[in-house]
Amino acid sequence: MAAQCGVLNADGQAQPDLRLQGPATLDTFGDPIGAMFIGVHEHSIVPDVLRALQH
C-alpha cells in the first residue's frame, strides 16, 4: 500500500485515483473495523483525495 492509502498495481506503482479503506488494511493503519480508527484514517487522507479529484 502506498502513502495516503493508495493501492499498488502489479508493478508496485501507486494508483493515484484508487484508495483502500476498511478490513483490507488490517495491521497497516491500526484496527480498520473500529469507527474511531476509520474516522481518523479518513480525515488523514482527505487532502490527498481532494487533490486527486481536482486533476
All heavy atoms as TSV, in Angstrom:
chain	resi	resn	atom	element	x	y	z
A	1	MET	N	N	0.848	-1.164	0.000
A	1	MET	CA	C	0.000	0.000	0.000
A	1	MET	C	C	0.898	1.233	0.000
A	1	MET	O	O	1.872	1.321	0.715
A	1	MET	CB	C	-0.886	-0.016	1.231
A	1	MET	CG	C	-1.851	1.119	1.236
A	1	MET	SD	S	-3.175	0.940	2.416
A	1	MET	CE	C	-3.742	-0.691	2.067
A	2	ALA	N	N	0.530	2.193	-0.817
A	2	ALA	CA	C	1.288	3.431	-0.920
A	2	ALA	C	C	0.832	4.420	0.148
A	2	ALA	O	O	-0.130	4.184	0.869
A	2	ALA	CB	C	1.092	4.036	-2.309
A	3	ALA	N	N	1.509	5.536	0.209
A	3	ALA	CA	C	1.120	6.593	1.141
A	3	ALA	C	C	-0.305	7.041	0.849
A	3	ALA	O	O	-0.773	6.949	-0.278
A	3	ALA	CB	C	2.076	7.776	0.998
A	4	GLN	N	N	-0.987	7.527	1.861
A	4	GLN	CA	C	-2.352	8.022	1.744
A	4	GLN	C	C	-3.318	6.969	1.213
A	4	GLN	O	O	-4.249	7.280	0.492
A	4	GLN	CB	C	-2.407	9.283	0.871
A	4	GLN	CG	C	-1.593	10.433	1.392
A	4	GLN	CD	C	-2.070	10.900	2.754
A	4	GLN	OE1	O	-3.247	10.904	3.034
A	4	GLN	NE2	N	-1.155	11.277	3.603
A	5	CYS	N	N	-3.058	5.707	1.556
A	5	CYS	CA	C	-3.946	4.582	1.222
A	5	CYS	C	C	-4.000	4.266	-0.257
A	5	CYS	O	O	-4.935	3.624	-0.734
A	5	CYS	CB	C	-5.363	4.809	1.724
A	5	CYS	SG	S	-5.442	5.182	3.443
A	6	GLY	N	N	-3.047	4.736	-1.020
A	6	GLY	CA	C	-3.031	4.435	-2.448
A	6	GLY	C	C	-2.803	2.950	-2.685
A	6	GLY	O	O	-1.975	2.327	-2.046
A	7	VAL	N	N	-3.553	2.396	-3.615
A	7	VAL	CA	C	-3.436	0.984	-3.957
A	7	VAL	C	C	-2.315	0.820	-4.978
A	7	VAL	O	O	-2.154	1.643	-5.882
A	7	VAL	CB	C	-4.780	0.473	-4.533
A	7	VAL	CG1	C	-4.672	-0.953	-4.999
A	7	VAL	CG2	C	-5.866	0.607	-3.489
A	8	LEU	N	N	-1.531	-0.238	-4.831
A	8	LEU	CA	C	-0.437	-0.511	-5.762
A	8	LEU	C	C	-0.889	-1.480	-6.846
A	8	LEU	O	O	-1.631	-2.420	-6.582
A	8	LEU	CB	C	0.752	-1.117	-5.014
A	8	LEU	CG	C	1.323	-0.289	-3.869
A	8	LEU	CD1	C	2.453	-1.042	-3.191
A	8	LEU	CD2	C	1.777	1.067	-4.347
A	9	ASN	N	N	-0.396	-1.270	-8.072
A	9	ASN	CA	C	-0.702	-2.208	-9.146
A	9	ASN	C	C	0.301	-3.363	-9.114
A	9	ASN	O	O	1.151	-3.437	-8.223
A	9	ASN	CB	C	-0.731	-1.506	-10.508
A	9	ASN	CG	C	0.625	-0.957	-10.922
A	9	ASN	OD1	O	1.668	-1.328	-10.401
A	9	ASN	ND2	N	0.607	-0.058	-11.889
A	10	ALA	N	N	0.227	-4.260	-10.074
A	10	ALA	CA	C	1.100	-5.444	-10.103
A	10	ALA	C	C	2.574	-5.072	-10.210
A	10	ALA	O	O	3.438	-5.844	-9.801
A	10	ALA	CB	C	0.705	-6.354	-11.264
A	11	ASP	N	N	2.868	-3.886	-10.752
A	11	ASP	CA	C	4.252	-3.427	-10.883
A	11	ASP	C	C	4.731	-2.641	-9.670
A	11	ASP	O	O	5.839	-2.145	-9.647
A	11	ASP	CB	C	4.401	-2.557	-12.134
A	11	ASP	CG	C	4.128	-3.331	-13.406
A	11	ASP	OD1	O	4.486	-4.524	-13.459
A	11	ASP	OD2	O	3.553	-2.741	-14.343
A	12	GLY	N	N	3.872	-2.513	-8.665
A	12	GLY	CA	C	4.238	-1.784	-7.454
A	12	GLY	C	C	4.076	-0.287	-7.557
A	12	GLY	O	O	4.531	0.447	-6.693
A	13	GLN	N	N	3.409	0.189	-8.597
A	13	GLN	CA	C	3.176	1.615	-8.781
A	13	GLN	C	C	1.853	2.015	-8.134
A	13	GLN	O	O	0.847	1.322	-8.283
A	13	GLN	CB	C	3.127	1.960	-10.282
A	13	GLN	CG	C	4.396	1.601	-11.026
A	13	GLN	CD	C	5.573	2.410	-10.533
A	13	GLN	OE1	O	5.466	3.611	-10.335
A	13	GLN	NE2	N	6.702	1.761	-10.326
A	14	ALA	N	N	1.849	3.145	-7.442
A	14	ALA	CA	C	0.630	3.630	-6.795
A	14	ALA	C	C	-0.390	4.062	-7.839
A	14	ALA	O	O	-0.038	4.671	-8.848
A	14	ALA	CB	C	0.953	4.798	-5.876
A	15	GLN	N	N	-1.635	3.730	-7.591
A	15	GLN	CA	C	-2.742	4.151	-8.446
A	15	GLN	C	C	-3.319	5.440	-7.865
A	15	GLN	O	O	-3.957	5.407	-6.815
A	15	GLN	CB	C	-3.818	3.063	-8.495
A	15	GLN	CG	C	-3.304	1.749	-9.027
A	15	GLN	CD	C	-2.790	1.893	-10.446
A	15	GLN	OE1	O	-3.553	2.157	-11.362
A	15	GLN	NE2	N	-1.495	1.746	-10.624
A	16	PRO	N	N	-3.104	6.585	-8.506
A	16	PRO	CA	C	-3.472	7.870	-7.912
A	16	PRO	C	C	-4.965	8.069	-7.687
A	16	PRO	O	O	-5.359	8.876	-6.865
A	16	PRO	CB	C	-2.927	8.894	-8.903
A	16	PRO	CG	C	-2.802	8.155	-10.185
A	16	PRO	CD	C	-2.512	6.726	-9.827
A	17	ASP	N	N	-5.806	7.342	-8.392
A	17	ASP	CA	C	-7.254	7.532	-8.274
A	17	ASP	C	C	-7.948	6.447	-7.474
A	17	ASP	O	O	-9.171	6.354	-7.489
A	17	ASP	CB	C	-7.886	7.600	-9.663
A	17	ASP	CG	C	-7.347	8.758	-10.475
A	17	ASP	OD1	O	-6.953	9.768	-9.867
A	17	ASP	OD2	O	-7.312	8.647	-11.704
A	18	LEU	N	N	-7.190	5.607	-6.778
A	18	LEU	CA	C	-7.790	4.494	-6.048
A	18	LEU	C	C	-7.238	4.438	-4.632
A	18	LEU	O	O	-6.027	4.436	-4.430
A	18	LEU	CB	C	-7.502	3.186	-6.784
A	18	LEU	CG	C	-8.152	1.923	-6.259
A	18	LEU	CD1	C	-9.665	2.035	-6.300
A	18	LEU	CD2	C	-7.714	0.733	-7.109
A	19	ARG	N	N	-8.124	4.419	-3.641
A	19	ARG	CA	C	-7.735	4.328	-2.237
A	19	ARG	C	C	-8.366	3.093	-1.624
A	19	ARG	O	O	-9.400	2.613	-2.075
A	19	ARG	CB	C	-8.231	5.551	-1.453
A	19	ARG	CG	C	-7.735	6.886	-1.958
A	19	ARG	CD	C	-6.238	7.035	-1.728
A	19	ARG	NE	N	-5.746	8.347	-2.051
A	19	ARG	CZ	C	-5.462	8.764	-3.270
A	19	ARG	NH1	N	-5.664	7.987	-4.296
A	19	ARG	NH2	N	-4.981	9.960	-3.480
A	20	LEU	N	N	-7.761	2.575	-0.570
A	20	LEU	CA	C	-8.255	1.386	0.110
A	20	LEU	C	C	-8.541	1.709	1.563
A	20	LEU	O	O	-7.736	2.346	2.230
A	20	LEU	CB	C	-7.201	0.278	0.021
A	20	LEU	CG	C	-7.598	-1.102	0.506
A	20	LEU	CD1	C	-8.742	-1.652	-0.338
A	20	LEU	CD2	C	-6.410	-2.035	0.420
A	21	GLN	N	N	-9.701	1.271	2.059
A	21	GLN	CA	C	-10.117	1.504	3.437
A	21	GLN	C	C	-10.732	0.233	3.992
A	21	GLN	O	O	-11.131	-0.645	3.246
A	21	GLN	CB	C	-11.177	2.611	3.492
A	21	GLN	CG	C	-10.652	3.965	3.127
A	21	GLN	CD	C	-9.930	4.602	4.274
A	21	GLN	OE1	O	-10.487	5.431	4.949
A	21	GLN	NE2	N	-8.720	4.232	4.528
A	22	GLY	N	N	-10.843	0.158	5.304
A	22	GLY	CA	C	-11.566	-0.935	5.946
A	22	GLY	C	C	-10.719	-2.160	6.228
A	22	GLY	O	O	-9.495	-2.079	6.356
A	23	PRO	N	N	-11.361	-3.336	6.331
A	23	PRO	CA	C	-10.677	-4.563	6.743
A	23	PRO	C	C	-9.461	-4.944	5.890
A	23	PRO	O	O	-8.542	-5.567	6.376
A	23	PRO	CB	C	-11.764	-5.628	6.647
A	23	PRO	CG	C	-13.019	-4.874	6.890
A	23	PRO	CD	C	-12.804	-3.537	6.228
A	24	ALA	N	N	-9.447	-4.555	4.653
A	24	ALA	CA	C	-8.300	-4.894	3.789
A	24	ALA	C	C	-7.013	-4.228	4.250
A	24	ALA	O	O	-5.924	-4.639	3.855
A	24	ALA	CB	C	-8.603	-4.517	2.344
A	25	THR	N	N	-7.113	-3.216	5.092
A	25	THR	CA	C	-5.920	-2.519	5.586
A	25	THR	C	C	-5.478	-3.014	6.959
A	25	THR	O	O	-4.656	-2.376	7.607
A	25	THR	CB	C	-6.171	-1.006	5.653
A	25	THR	OG1	O	-7.186	-0.739	6.626
A	25	THR	CG2	C	-6.578	-0.430	4.311
A	26	LEU	N	N	-6.006	-4.152	7.384
A	26	LEU	CA	C	-5.698	-4.711	8.703
A	26	LEU	C	C	-4.194	-4.755	8.953
A	26	LEU	O	O	-3.432	-5.179	8.092
A	26	LEU	CB	C	-6.277	-6.117	8.830
A	26	LEU	CG	C	-6.142	-6.778	10.195
A	26	LEU	CD1	C	-6.885	-5.970	11.248
A	26	LEU	CD2	C	-6.686	-8.190	10.151
A	27	ASP	N	N	-3.776	-4.271	10.108
A	27	ASP	CA	C	-2.373	-4.209	10.545
A	27	ASP	C	C	-1.539	-3.173	9.801
A	27	ASP	O	O	-0.348	-3.087	10.011
A	27	ASP	CB	C	-1.693	-5.574	10.446
A	27	ASP	CG	C	-2.266	-6.566	11.435
A	27	ASP	OD1	O	-2.735	-6.130	12.500
A	27	ASP	OD2	O	-2.237	-7.768	11.143
A	28	THR	N	N	-2.160	-2.390	8.933
A	28	THR	CA	C	-1.437	-1.325	8.253
A	28	THR	C	C	-1.665	0.000	8.956
A	28	THR	O	O	-0.748	0.778	9.147
A	28	THR	CB	C	-1.882	-1.218	6.789
A	28	THR	OG1	O	-1.679	-2.476	6.152
A	28	THR	CG2	C	-1.077	-0.167	6.045
A	29	PHE	N	N	-2.903	0.265	9.364
A	29	PHE	CA	C	-3.255	1.543	9.976
A	29	PHE	C	C	-3.945	1.378	11.317
A	29	PHE	O	O	-4.680	2.237	11.755
A	29	PHE	CB	C	-4.185	2.328	9.050
A	29	PHE	CG	C	-3.605	2.588	7.699
A	29	PHE	CD1	C	-4.111	1.937	6.588
A	29	PHE	CD2	C	-2.543	3.452	7.540
A	29	PHE	CE1	C	-3.577	2.166	5.337
A	29	PHE	CE2	C	-2.002	3.686	6.291
A	29	PHE	CZ	C	-2.520	3.047	5.187
A	30	GLY	N	N	-3.779	0.270	11.971
A	30	GLY	CA	C	-4.480	0.032	13.234
A	30	GLY	C	C	-5.685	-0.856	12.986
A	30	GLY	O	O	-5.718	-1.629	12.050
A	31	ASP	N	N	-6.704	-0.720	13.806
A	31	ASP	CA	C	-7.906	-1.536	13.692
A	31	ASP	C	C	-8.852	-0.915	12.672
A	31	ASP	O	O	-9.522	0.076	12.969
A	31	ASP	CB	C	-8.594	-1.628	15.052
A	31	ASP	CG	C	-9.882	-2.423	15.018
A	31	ASP	OD1	O	-10.210	-2.976	13.957
A	31	ASP	OD2	O	-10.564	-2.477	16.054
A	32	PRO	N	N	-8.951	-1.459	11.456
A	32	PRO	CA	C	-9.765	-0.851	10.421
A	32	PRO	C	C	-11.264	-1.043	10.625
A	32	PRO	O	O	-12.067	-0.533	9.868
A	32	PRO	CB	C	-9.310	-1.561	9.154
A	32	PRO	CG	C	-8.918	-2.914	9.626
A	32	PRO	CD	C	-8.303	-2.682	10.995
A	33	ILE	N	N	-11.661	-1.795	11.650
A	33	ILE	CA	C	-13.076	-2.050	11.863
A	33	ILE	C	C	-13.652	-1.083	12.893
A	33	ILE	O	O	-14.823	-0.744	12.841
A	33	ILE	CB	C	-13.288	-3.523	12.263
A	33	ILE	CG1	C	-12.789	-4.390	11.114
A	33	ILE	CG2	C	-14.733	-3.806	12.594
A	33	ILE	CD1	C	-12.926	-5.858	11.292
A	34	GLY	N	N	-12.822	-0.591	13.795
A	34	GLY	CA	C	-13.289	0.350	14.804
A	34	GLY	C	C	-13.589	1.713	14.202
A	34	GLY	O	O	-12.788	2.272	13.461
A	35	ALA	N	N	-14.755	2.242	14.498
A	35	ALA	CA	C	-15.185	3.516	13.912
A	35	ALA	C	C	-14.199	4.644	14.196
A	35	ALA	O	O	-13.963	5.492	13.333
A	35	ALA	CB	C	-16.574	3.878	14.438
A	36	MET	N	N	-13.601	4.639	15.380
A	36	MET	CA	C	-12.651	5.693	15.703
A	36	MET	C	C	-11.451	5.657	14.740
A	36	MET	O	O	-11.011	6.684	14.243
A	36	MET	CB	C	-12.158	5.542	17.141
A	36	MET	CG	C	-11.200	6.633	17.556
A	36	MET	SD	S	-10.656	6.454	19.257
A	36	MET	CE	C	-9.342	5.276	19.061
A	37	PHE	N	N	-10.948	4.490	14.464
A	37	PHE	CA	C	-9.803	4.368	13.564
A	37	PHE	C	C	-10.170	4.738	12.137
A	37	PHE	O	O	-9.405	5.378	11.432
A	37	PHE	CB	C	-9.229	2.949	13.601
A	37	PHE	CG	C	-8.508	2.647	14.872
A	37	PHE	CD1	C	-9.125	1.938	15.877
A	37	PHE	CD2	C	-7.209	3.080	15.070
A	37	PHE	CE1	C	-8.466	1.663	17.063
A	37	PHE	CE2	C	-6.541	2.818	16.248
A	37	PHE	CZ	C	-7.173	2.108	17.247
A	38	ILE	N	N	-11.360	4.337	11.710
A	38	ILE	CA	C	-11.801	4.654	10.351
A	38	ILE	C	C	-11.943	6.173	10.199
A	38	ILE	O	O	-11.485	6.750	9.210
A	38	ILE	CB	C	-13.122	3.942	10.019
A	38	ILE	CG1	C	-12.888	2.429	9.936
A	38	ILE	CG2	C	-13.711	4.472	8.713
A	38	ILE	CD1	C	-14.140	1.603	9.834
A	39	GLY	N	N	-12.553	6.829	11.185
A	39	GLY	CA	C	-12.724	8.283	11.121
A	39	GLY	C	C	-11.400	9.024	11.072
A	39	GLY	O	O	-11.219	9.935	10.259
A	40	VAL	N	N	-10.473	8.648	11.921
A	40	VAL	CA	C	-9.154	9.293	11.940
A	40	VAL	C	C	-8.432	9.041	10.621
A	40	VAL	O	O	-7.818	9.950	10.052
A	40	VAL	CB	C	-8.317	8.774	13.136
A	40	VAL	CG1	C	-6.872	9.220	13.029
A	40	VAL	CG2	C	-8.925	9.249	14.438
A	41	HIS	N	N	-8.524	7.828	10.129
A	41	HIS	CA	C	-7.855	7.484	8.884
A	41	HIS	C	C	-8.455	8.252	7.715
A	41	HIS	O	O	-7.730	8.787	6.866
A	41	HIS	CB	C	-7.960	5.975	8.668
A	41	HIS	CG	C	-7.061	5.472	7.625
A	41	HIS	ND1	N	-7.492	4.709	6.599
A	41	HIS	CD2	C	-5.733	5.645	7.426
A	41	HIS	CE1	C	-6.487	4.416	5.811
A	41	HIS	NE2	N	-5.406	4.978	6.296
A	42	GLU	N	N	-9.774	8.315	7.636
A	42	GLU	CA	C	-10.436	9.080	6.573
A	42	GLU	C	C	-10.005	10.542	6.624
A	42	GLU	O	O	-9.703	11.137	5.598
A	42	GLU	CB	C	-11.955	8.989	6.720
A	42	GLU	CG	C	-12.530	7.648	6.381
A	42	GLU	CD	C	-12.435	7.312	4.923
A	42	GLU	OE1	O	-12.499	8.217	4.076
A	42	GLU	OE2	O	-12.303	6.120	4.619
A	43	HIS	N	N	-9.993	11.097	7.817
A	43	HIS	CA	C	-9.604	12.501	7.979
A	43	HIS	C	C	-8.181	12.739	7.473
A	43	HIS	O	O	-7.895	13.764	6.857
A	43	HIS	CB	C	-9.731	12.907	9.452
A	43	HIS	CG	C	-9.457	14.339	9.694
A	43	HIS	ND1	N	-8.219	14.824	10.030
A	43	HIS	CD2	C	-10.277	15.410	9.623
A	43	HIS	CE1	C	-8.278	16.121	10.164
A	43	HIS	NE2	N	-9.514	16.508	9.925
A	44	SER	N	N	-7.302	11.781	7.677
A	44	SER	CA	C	-5.904	11.970	7.283
A	44	SER	C	C	-5.696	11.923	5.774
A	44	SER	O	O	-4.723	12.486	5.275
A	44	SER	CB	C	-5.013	10.928	7.961
A	44	SER	OG	O	-5.213	9.649	7.397
A	45	ILE	N	N	-6.597	11.280	5.029
A	45	ILE	CA	C	-6.388	11.192	3.580
A	45	ILE	C	C	-7.222	12.187	2.775
A	45	ILE	O	O	-7.046	12.293	1.570
A	45	ILE	CB	C	-6.628	9.763	3.055
A	45	ILE	CG1	C	-8.090	9.372	3.132
A	45	ILE	CG2	C	-5.725	8.762	3.739
A	45	ILE	CD1	C	-8.421	8.108	2.358
A	46	VAL	N	N	-8.103	12.941	3.431
A	46	VAL	CA	C	-8.975	13.877	2.711
A	46	VAL	C	C	-8.193	14.857	1.835
A	46	VAL	O	O	-8.537	15.034	0.665
A	46	VAL	CB	C	-9.916	14.623	3.689
A	46	VAL	CG1	C	-10.578	15.819	3.027
A	46	VAL	CG2	C	-10.963	13.663	4.213
A	47	PRO	N	N	-7.139	15.513	2.304
A	47	PRO	CA	C	-6.424	16.448	1.427
A	47	PRO	C	C	-5.900	15.780	0.153
A	47	PRO	O	O	-6.010	16.355	-0.935
A	47	PRO	CB	C	-5.267	16.958	2.295
A	47	PRO	CG	C	-5.753	16.787	3.697
A	47	PRO	CD	C	-6.578	15.527	3.667
A	48	ASP	N	N	-5.373	14.576	0.273
A	48	ASP	CA	C	-4.852	13.882	-0.904
A	48	ASP	C	C	-5.973	13.502	-1.863
A	48	ASP	O	O	-5.827	13.617	-3.078
A	48	ASP	CB	C	-4.064	12.647	-0.465
A	48	ASP	CG	C	-3.326	12.021	-1.617
A	48	ASP	OD1	O	-2.522	12.722	-2.268
A	48	ASP	OD2	O	-3.575	10.832	-1.896
A	49	VAL	N	N	-7.094	13.056	-1.333
A	49	VAL	CA	C	-8.239	12.697	-2.177
A	49	VAL	C	C	-8.759	13.934	-2.918
A	49	VAL	O	O	-9.043	13.882	-4.115
A	49	VAL	CB	C	-9.358	12.038	-1.339
A	49	VAL	CG1	C	-10.632	11.877	-2.145
A	49	VAL	CG2	C	-8.891	10.698	-0.797
A	50	LEU	N	N	-8.860	15.056	-2.223
A	50	LEU	CA	C	-9.319	16.281	-2.871
A	50	LEU	C	C	-8.368	16.724	-3.983
A	50	LEU	O	O	-8.811	17.173	-5.045
A	50	LEU	CB	C	-9.509	17.397	-1.850
A	50	LEU	CG	C	-10.652	17.188	-0.866
A	50	LEU	CD1	C	-10.658	18.286	0.187
A	50	LEU	CD2	C	-11.978	17.091	-1.573
A	51	ARG	N	N	-7.074	16.593	-3.765
A	51	ARG	CA	C	-6.091	16.926	-4.812
A	51	ARG	C	C	-6.297	16.031	-6.027
A	51	ARG	O	O	-6.265	16.493	-7.178
A	51	ARG	CB	C	-4.665	16.783	-4.290
A	51	ARG	CG	C	-4.123	18.006	-3.622
A	51	ARG	CD	C	-2.613	17.910	-3.396
A	51	ARG	NE	N	-2.250	16.810	-2.504
A	51	ARG	CZ	C	-2.310	16.868	-1.181
A	51	ARG	NH1	N	-2.720	17.965	-0.591
A	51	ARG	NH2	N	-1.951	15.831	-0.452
A	52	ALA	N	N	-6.515	14.738	-5.798
A	52	ALA	CA	C	-6.722	13.798	-6.908
A	52	ALA	C	C	-7.990	14.140	-7.683
A	52	ALA	O	O	-8.014	14.036	-8.913
A	52	ALA	CB	C	-6.788	12.382	-6.384
A	53	LEU	N	N	-9.028	14.589	-6.997
A	53	LEU	CA	C	-10.278	14.930	-7.656
A	53	LEU	C	C	-10.166	16.202	-8.495
A	53	LEU	O	O	-10.919	16.386	-9.456
A	53	LEU	CB	C	-11.391	15.089	-6.627
A	53	LEU	CG	C	-11.839	13.813	-5.943
A	53	LEU	CD1	C	-12.824	14.137	-4.815
A	53	LEU	CD2	C	-12.464	12.843	-6.929
A	54	GLN	N	N	-9.256	17.078	-8.153
A	54	GLN	CA	C	-9.092	18.324	-8.898
A	54	GLN	C	C	-8.371	18.132	-10.223
A	54	GLN	O	O	-8.405	19.009	-11.073
A	54	GLN	CB	C	-8.353	19.352	-8.045
A	54	GLN	CG	C	-9.176	19.840	-6.885
A	54	GLN	CD	C	-8.386	20.763	-5.973
A	54	GLN	OE1	O	-7.175	20.866	-6.070
A	54	GLN	NE2	N	-9.086	21.427	-5.068
A	55	HIS	N	N	-7.732	16.995	-10.411
A	55	HIS	CA	C	-6.956	16.758	-11.650
A	55	HIS	C	C	-7.803	16.162	-12.704
A	55	HIS	O	O	-8.583	15.544	-12.896
A	55	HIS	CB	C	-5.766	15.860	-11.397
A	55	HIS	CG	C	-4.730	16.539	-10.564
A	55	HIS	ND1	N	-3.894	17.482	-11.074
A	55	HIS	CD2	C	-4.445	16.451	-9.264
A	55	HIS	CE1	C	-3.108	17.926	-10.109
A	55	HIS	NE2	N	-3.427	17.316	-8.996
